[in-house]
Amino acid sequence: MDMVRYELDPNGLANVPEFGTVKTKEGFQSLYAMSSYHQAKPADYPAVMLVHGVNDTRVSVWQTTKYANRIMHNSKSGKPVLMRLDYQLGHGGGASRLQQQEQTADIWSFMFWQMGLPNFQPKLDRIGSLDINFRIVGQGPPLLLLHGYPQSHVIWHGVVQLLSPRYTLVMPDMRGYGDSSKPPSDPEHVNYSKKSMASDMLSLMTHLGFDQFFLCGHDRGGRVAHRLCLDYPAQVKRLMLLDVAPTRVMLERTDQHFARAYFHWFFLAQ
């Protein structure tokens, strides 16, 4: 995708005889002309989904992430630019049958969504002053699934088939994420407090007719789930938290090792 820097890839030097090198004027001009990244000019781009195996030893994953960012920055259409990163895959040849089926299902689902097929459209309902995007599927008692940062409701796609025969799954994008409303912040950050997000989620479940429900939160969704239980204990029948530890405990135990490993936490707090 970024042919100008392709020589830096693990497999880059092997392609110099075919594509040329940036070390010559003619080679640079040729590579620049064929570089998808550099030719992605401002335009009305269609919806895009890029697919990459993170363990690819031939084409580095930064190629795809840079290109996705470029398209998002230059697209005037407002249509989505998605990345499907599979942490179990490489260049593609070693994919199992299940991995191939999962990737194909995601690609077709993306196309059906963009083609407007009814069963593949996200559901956007007005909840209070916000539009909340969510999916609901399955049968049985309601189970509210809250994603983490920086994900959306799509993070649950891998468990839907396992859980939907037993539970009615409600999978929203919380405010500020995905296709849900993104209200402006305020000096006290109340609009993006876990308390406000928890209130949104209770209102959504009430809107759907669920007075009580099971609750599962991942990462920042776990923080929202915790707040929801504190504020509305009668509505939550059971709680499960995934990949999250109490913030207070983490900060009380902060040392140099933790601060270096999770430096971005301190940027997010500013």
VENHU-V865791 format. One record per residue. N is the residue number from 1. RES is the residue in one letter. PHI is phi in radians with two decimals (none if undefined). OMEGA is omega as a letter, one per 40 degrees, with the letter a starting at -180 (NA if undefined). D_CENTER is the distance of its C-alpha to the mean C-alpha in Angstrom with 2 decimals. Layout:
n = {N/N}
res = {RES/RES}
phi = {PHI/PHI}
omega = {OMEGA/OMEGA}
d_center = {D_CENTER/D_CENTER}
//
This chain:
n = {1/2/3/4/5/6/7/8/9/10/11/12/13/14/15/16/17/18/19/20/21/22/23/24/25/26/27/28/29/30/31/32/33/34/35/36/37/38/39/40/41/42/43/44/45/46/47/48/49/50/51/52/53/54/55/56/57/58/59/60/61/62/63/64/65/66/67/68/69/70/71/72/73/74/75/76/77/78/79/80/81/82/83/84/85/86/87/88/89/90/91/92/93/94/95/96/97/98/99/100/101/102/103/104/105/106/107/108/109/110/111/112/113/114/115/116/117/118/119/120/121/122/123/124/125/126/127/128/129/130/131/132/133/134/135/136/137/138/139/140/141/142/143/144/145/146/147/148/149/150/151/152/153/154/155/156/157/158/159/160/161/162/163/164/165/166/167/168/169/170/171/172/173/174/175/176/177/178/179/180/181/182/183/184/185/186/187/188/189/190/191/192/193/194/195/196/197/198/199/200/201/202/203/204/205/206/207/208/209/210/211/212/213/214/215/216/217/218/219/220/221/222/223/224/225/226/227/228/229/230/231/232/233/234/235/236/237/238/239/240/241/242/243/244/245/246/247/248/249/250/251/252/253/254/255/256/257/258/259/260/261/262/263/264/265/266/267/268/269/270}
res = {M/D/M/V/R/Y/E/L/D/P/N/G/L/A/N/V/P/E/F/G/T/V/K/T/K/E/G/F/Q/S/L/Y/A/M/S/S/Y/H/Q/A/K/P/A/D/Y/P/A/V/M/L/V/H/G/V/N/D/T/R/V/S/V/W/Q/T/T/K/Y/A/N/R/I/M/H/N/S/K/S/G/K/P/V/L/M/R/L/D/Y/Q/L/G/H/G/G/G/A/S/R/L/Q/Q/Q/E/Q/T/A/D/I/W/S/F/M/F/W/Q/M/G/L/P/N/F/Q/P/K/L/D/R/I/G/S/L/D/I/N/F/R/I/V/G/Q/G/P/P/L/L/L/L/H/G/Y/P/Q/S/H/V/I/W/H/G/V/V/Q/L/L/S/P/R/Y/T/L/V/M/P/D/M/R/G/Y/G/D/S/S/K/P/P/S/D/P/E/H/V/N/Y/S/K/K/S/M/A/S/D/M/L/S/L/M/T/H/L/G/F/D/Q/F/F/L/C/G/H/D/R/G/G/R/V/A/H/R/L/C/L/D/Y/P/A/Q/V/K/R/L/M/L/L/D/V/A/P/T/R/V/M/L/E/R/T/D/Q/H/F/A/R/A/Y/F/H/W/F/F/L/A/Q}
phi = {none/-1.68/-1.20/-1.16/-1.91/-1.09/-1.10/-1.40/-1.24/-0.95/-1.74/-1.16/-1.09/-1.15/-1.71/-1.01/-1.03/-1.53/-1.72/1.71/-2.31/-1.29/-1.38/-2.06/-1.08/-1.13/-1.11/-1.08/-1.09/-1.18/-1.16/-1.10/-1.16/-1.67/-1.38/-1.02/-1.07/-1.34/-1.60/-1.41/-1.52/-0.98/-2.92/-1.53/-1.40/-1.27/-1.08/-2.29/-2.24/-1.77/-2.04/-2.66/-1.59/-1.10/-1.55/-1.11/-1.67/-1.84/-2.13/-1.14/-1.16/-1.11/-1.05/-1.24/-1.14/-1.11/-1.15/-1.04/-1.10/-1.13/-1.13/-1.03/-1.19/-1.68/-1.33/-1.76/-1.43/1.35/-1.42/-1.20/-2.16/-1.99/-2.15/-1.89/-1.76/-1.91/-1.37/-1.83/-1.91/-1.96/-1.33/2.16/-1.18/-1.70/-1.23/-1.31/-1.07/-1.11/-1.10/-1.12/-1.15/-1.12/-1.15/-1.10/-1.10/-1.16/-1.13/-1.14/-1.08/-1.08/-1.15/-1.10/-1.04/-1.26/-1.44/1.53/-1.10/-0.96/-1.28/-2.02/-1.68/-1.16/-1.88/-2.13/-2.05/-1.42/-2.09/1.13/-1.70/-2.11/-1.69/-1.91/-1.52/-2.75/-2.14/-2.30/-2.71/1.88/-2.56/1.96/-1.10/-1.26/-2.27/-1.57/-1.94/-1.95/-1.32/-1.85/-1.78/-1.81/-1.52/-2.47/-1.07/-1.10/-1.02/-1.53/-1.06/-1.30/-2.00/-1.05/-1.13/-1.32/-1.67/-1.12/-1.19/-1.96/-2.36/-1.51/-1.53/-1.98/-2.17/-1.66/-1.57/-1.20/-0.93/1.56/-2.11/0.95/-1.76/-1.37/-1.03/-2.21/-1.14/-1.11/-1.31/-2.43/-0.97/-1.65/1.04/-1.15/-1.06/-2.06/-1.30/-1.10/-1.13/-1.14/-1.14/-1.11/-1.11/-0.99/-1.19/-1.13/-1.09/-1.11/-1.14/-1.12/-1.03/-1.50/1.59/-1.86/-1.40/-2.37/-2.84/-1.44/-2.46/-2.35/-2.21/-1.94/0.97/-1.13/-1.11/-1.16/-1.15/-1.13/-1.09/-1.04/-1.12/-1.08/-1.17/-1.17/-1.48/-2.38/-1.09/-1.25/-1.55/-1.75/-1.43/-2.59/-2.26/-2.25/-2.03/-2.13/0.92/-2.67/-2.17/-0.99/-1.00/-1.05/-1.13/-1.07/-1.26/-1.13/-1.79/-1.09/-2.35/-1.07/-1.08/-1.14/-1.10/-1.30/-1.29/-2.12/-1.03/-1.17/-0.98/-1.36/-1.22/-1.14/-1.41/-1.57}
omega = {i/a/i/a/a/i/i/i/i/a/a/a/a/a/a/i/a/a/a/a/i/a/i/a/a/i/i/a/i/a/i/a/a/a/i/a/a/i/i/a/i/a/i/a/i/i/a/i/i/a/a/i/a/a/i/i/a/i/a/a/i/i/a/a/i/a/i/i/a/i/i/a/a/a/i/a/a/a/a/i/a/i/i/i/i/a/i/a/i/a/i/a/a/a/i/i/i/i/i/i/i/i/i/i/i/i/i/i/i/i/i/i/a/i/i/i/a/a/a/a/i/a/a/a/i/i/a/a/a/i/a/i/a/i/i/a/i/i/a/a/a/i/i/a/a/a/i/i/e/a/i/a/a/a/a/a/a/a/a/a/a/a/a/i/a/a/i/a/i/a/a/i/i/a/a/a/i/a/i/a/i/a/i/i/i/a/a/i/a/a/a/i/i/i/i/i/i/i/i/a/i/i/i/a/i/i/a/i/a/i/i/a/i/a/i/a/i/i/a/i/i/i/i/i/i/i/i/i/i/a/a/a/a/a/a/a/i/a/i/i/a/i/i/i/a/a/a/i/a/a/i/a/a/i/a/a/a/a/i/a/a/a/a/i/a/i/a/a/a/NA}
d_center = {21.89/23.36/26.83/28.46/26.83/26.73/29.77/27.76/25.75/27.29/28.61/29.44/33.12/33.90/32.99/35.21/38.22/36.32/34.24/36.30/35.63/34.73/37.87/40.06/40.12/40.11/37.30/35.09/35.81/35.08/31.76/30.70/31.66/29.57/26.48/23.57/21.96/25.20/25.96/22.78/24.75/24.01/24.06/22.80/20.23/19.18/15.66/14.34/12.23/12.88/13.37/14.31/15.64/15.15/18.76/20.21/23.53/24.55/21.77/19.80/16.02/16.63/18.16/15.04/12.92/16.01/16.51/13.12/13.85/17.36/16.64/14.43/17.34/20.06/19.01/21.20/20.19/17.17/15.56/11.88/11.02/8.28/8.22/8.89/9.80/12.30/13.78/16.87/17.87/19.99/21.57/21.71/25.29/24.87/22.30/23.60/24.28/21.54/18.91/20.36/20.30/16.67/15.73/18.31/17.16/13.62/15.44/18.01/15.74/14.07/17.69/19.02/16.56/17.70/21.26/21.33/22.19/22.47/20.94/17.64/17.16/14.87/17.20/17.64/20.43/22.26/22.24/24.74/24.05/20.34/18.55/16.11/13.85/13.93/14.89/18.05/19.54/22.17/25.49/27.00/26.42/23.31/20.42/17.84/14.46/12.56/9.07/8.91/8.06/5.90/3.46/5.03/7.88/6.66/6.54/10.25/11.16/13.07/15.37/16.12/19.15/20.49/20.34/21.03/24.72/25.36/23.19/22.12/18.38/17.00/13.20/12.53/10.14/12.16/14.01/12.46/8.87/7.68/11.13/13.16/15.91/15.74/19.31/21.01/21.48/25.01/27.27/26.82/23.02/23.80/21.31/18.40/20.37/19.35/22.49/21.44/18.05/20.05/22.51/19.99/18.94/22.63/23.50/20.99/22.51/25.95/25.28/24.49/27.72/26.59/28.83/27.74/24.72/23.12/20.15/17.44/15.08/12.70/12.79/13.01/13.12/16.15/17.73/17.48/18.88/21.65/22.59/22.68/25.07/27.24/27.59/27.85/29.10/30.98/27.94/26.02/27.75/25.82/22.95/20.75/18.68/16.37/15.82/17.31/20.81/22.81/22.27/26.01/26.90/24.54/26.00/29.51/29.26/27.76/29.68/29.43/27.49/24.80/24.74/24.38/21.63/19.53/20.82/17.64/18.28/21.45/20.02/17.72/20.94/22.83}
//
